[in-house]
Amino acid sequence: MARETITRAHLSEAVYQELGLSRLESSEFVDEVLSEISEALVSGEAVKISSFGTFGVRQKNERIGRNPKTGEEVPITARKVLVFRASNILKQRMNSGKGL
């Protein structure tokens, strides 16, 4: 049973339906919120959305990996990764089968 992926268009439509803004205003609103979140993460800040979770950036050090096919050792460069930690409220809702 495949579920549909939520897109910007879905979010914009939800804002349009719930708040009564025009479709253009709804789209601009969603884009602005996502832009603010992106800018905060790029600058290294954590983004906490109450009752949903926290997005953050974690630094991973360089390490040696292994090619699973050949077994050859391969260096993996240092990088930043995006992490998400769900809030306890979201975890409870997911496990109870109830939506947000």
C-alpha positions in Angstrom: 0.0 0.0 0.0 2.0 3.0 -1.3 1.4 6.4 0.3 1.7 9.6 -1.5 4.6 11.9 -0.8 3.8 15.3 0.6 5.1 18.1 -1.7 5.3 21.9 -1.6 2.2 21.9 -3.7 0.3 19.8 -1.1 1.5 22.1 1.7 0.4 25.2 -0.3 -3.0 23.7 -1.0 -3.4 22.9 2.7 -2.6 26.5 3.6 -5.0 27.7 1.0 -7.8 25.5 2.4 -7.1 26.2 6.1 -6.2 29.9 6.1 -8.2 31.1 3.1 -5.2 32.9 1.5 -5.0 33.0 -2.2 -3.1 30.2 -3.9 -0.3 32.5 -4.8 0.0 33.8 -1.2 -0.2 30.2 0.1 2.6 29.1 -2.2 4.8 32.2 -1.2 4.1 31.5 2.5 5.2 27.9 2.3 8.3 28.9 0.3 9.2 31.5 2.9 8.8 29.1 5.8 11.0 26.4 4.1 13.5 29.1 3.1 13.8 30.2 6.7 14.3 26.6 7.9 16.9 26.0 5.2 18.9 29.2 6.0 18.9 28.4 9.7 20.2 24.9 9.1 22.9 26.1 6.6 24.1 28.6 9.3 24.4 25.7 11.8 21.3 26.5 13.9 18.9 23.9 15.1 15.3 24.2 14.1 12.7 23.1 16.7 9.1 22.7 15.7 7.0 22.2 18.8 5.1 18.9 18.9 6.9 17.8 15.8 10.6 17.6 16.2 14.1 19.1 15.9 16.2 19.4 12.8 19.9 19.9 13.2 23.3 19.6 11.5 25.9 17.2 12.7 29.6 17.1 11.6 30.9 13.7 10.6 34.6 13.1 10.6 36.6 11.5 7.8 36.8 7.8 8.1 37.6 4.7 6.2 34.8 2.8 4.6 34.7 -0.4 2.6 33.3 -1.2 -0.8 30.8 -4.0 -0.1 31.3 -5.6 -3.5 35.1 -5.7 -3.6 36.0 -5.3 0.1 38.4 -2.5 -1.0 39.0 0.2 1.7 37.8 3.7 0.5 38.2 7.0 2.4 35.0 8.8 3.2 35.5 12.6 3.5 34.4 14.7 6.4 30.9 16.2 5.8 27.9 17.7 7.5 24.7 15.7 7.7 21.1 16.7 8.4 19.5 15.0 11.4 15.9 14.9 12.6 14.8 13.9 16.1 11.0 13.4 16.4 9.3 14.9 19.5 7.8 12.5 22.0 4.4 13.8 21.1 4.9 12.9 17.4 6.3 9.5 18.4 3.2 8.8 20.6 0.9 9.9 17.8 2.7 7.6 15.3 2.5 4.6 17.6 -1.2 5.2 18.5 -2.2 5.4 14.9 -3.7 8.9 15.3 -2.8 11.7 12.9 -1.5 15.1 13.9 
